[in-house]
Amino acid sequence: MDRVSIYEAVGGASGFLALATAHHARCIADPVLEHPFSHGVRPDHVERLAAYWAEVFGGPERFSAEFGGHSAMLVIHAGQGMEPDLGQRFVACFVAAADDAGLPPDPDLRGALRAYMEWATQGLYSYNDSGSVVPAAMPMPRWTWDGLARG
């Protein structure tokens, strides 16, 4: 039997919007994670974040079509000089936000989400230094139950 995509298991666009909303709230409440947001964010930040994660996990290619894809996301975060523990804090907020958003407690789903976020935060550190250059048109990562399928 084929398994539904992670996108479908989370609840589609509405599930990812709930996750992004909960995650954003947790980041704002964290004394370290709040700092990058202190300079302001786009009014549609949560919706963009939801669209990005939805696409990564098998949903529609909305983020790529409307917001520039993976390279555009990396450009926003490049050169920020993230603290060494920022990634761990970000992952911890993400894991807790899954509960806040009411995502299914399925251990395989939660494990796949966590594994992706650990991989993604590590990837951001490769563009952490001031002056980091993000290549244009990088492929959007695709994460499945088995991990990174493309990226």
N, C-alpha and C positions, 0 to 999 in steps of 0.2 A: 504494500500500500504506500502510495506517495504521500509525503507529509506536506501540509500547507507551508507557504513561505513564512518566514519570521514576520514579515509585514502583516500577513493575514492573522497570524497567531497573536500579535500585539493588539489587533483590532482595527487595522487599516489606518487611514488618515486620522480618524478621531482618536485612536489609541496613541499614535505618535504625537498628536497635539497635546493630549493629556500628559504624556511623558515629558515633552519639552517644557510645558508649563510648570510641572512639578520640579523638574530639574533646574529650571531658571530660578524658581523661588528658593530652592536650596542653595544655589550658588550665591545669590544675593545675600542670604543669611550667613554665609561663611565668611569669616574675617579675612581670609587669604583670597578666596575665589571672587569675592566682591570687588576687589581692587580693579581688575580689568574692566568691570562694568561702571566704575565710578566716573569714567570719562563720557558716559552715555552710550546708548545702543540705539540701533534703528527701531522705530516703533513696531516694525513687523519682525523683530528678531526671533521671537518664539515661533512664529509661523514658518519662517525660513529654516530654523533649526529642525522643526518637525518635518518639513519637506525634505531636508537633507537626509535625516535618519531614515525616513520612509523609503527614499530611493535606495539608500545603501542596503536596506533589508528586503528589497524585492518589490517595492512599490513603484508607482509611476515616476517617470523621469522628469518630474516637475522642477526640481531644484536645478538640474542641468539646463533645462529649457528656459527657465525664467530668471535664474540667478547666477549663471556662469559656471556651474559645475564644481568639481573638486578643487581645481586650481584657484577659483575665486574664493572658496572657503579658506584655503590655506593662506592666501594673500592677506585676508583679514586678520589672521592670527600670527603671521610671520613677524619676526623681529621684536617680539613682546618681552623677551627676557624673563620668561616664566620661572618662578621659583622651583627648586628641585622637587618639592613635595606637592606642587600644584596638580600634577597628573593624578597622584594617588587621591588627593582630596576630590578632584573632579569625578573620578571613578566611584568613590564612596558616595558622593551626592547622586550620581546616576543610578547606582544600585538601590539606594533608599528611595529615589524618585519613582522607581518602578512600583514600589509598594504604594506610595502616595497616589500614583495614577491608577491604581487598581488593576495593574496588569496581572494576567494569570500567574499563579505561583509555580507553574511547571518548572522543575529544576533544569530541564534541557533548554527551555526558553531563557530563563534567567542566566544560565551559564553562557549561552551564545551572546546575549546582550553584553554581559560583563567582558567576555573575551574580546568582542569587537572594541569596546571602549578602552580597554587596556592597550590594544594594538593601536587604536587611533590616537590616543594621547601620546604614546611613544613616538608616533610619526610626526606629531607637531613639534616635538623637541628638535627634530632635524632642521627646522626652520626657525629656531628660537633666537639665534643671535641677530643683533642689529645688522641690517644690510643684507639679510638672507634673501635670496632670489628664488621665487617659486616658478618652476617651469610652467609654461602655458599649456593648456589643453591636456592636463593630466587626466587619465581615465578615472571615472567615478568608481570608488571601491564598491564591490558587491560582497555582502557577507551572508553566508548560508548557515544551515545547521552544522555543516562541516568546517566552518571557518571561512577564511578569505578565498573567494572564488575568482575575484578579479580586482586588481588594484595596483 
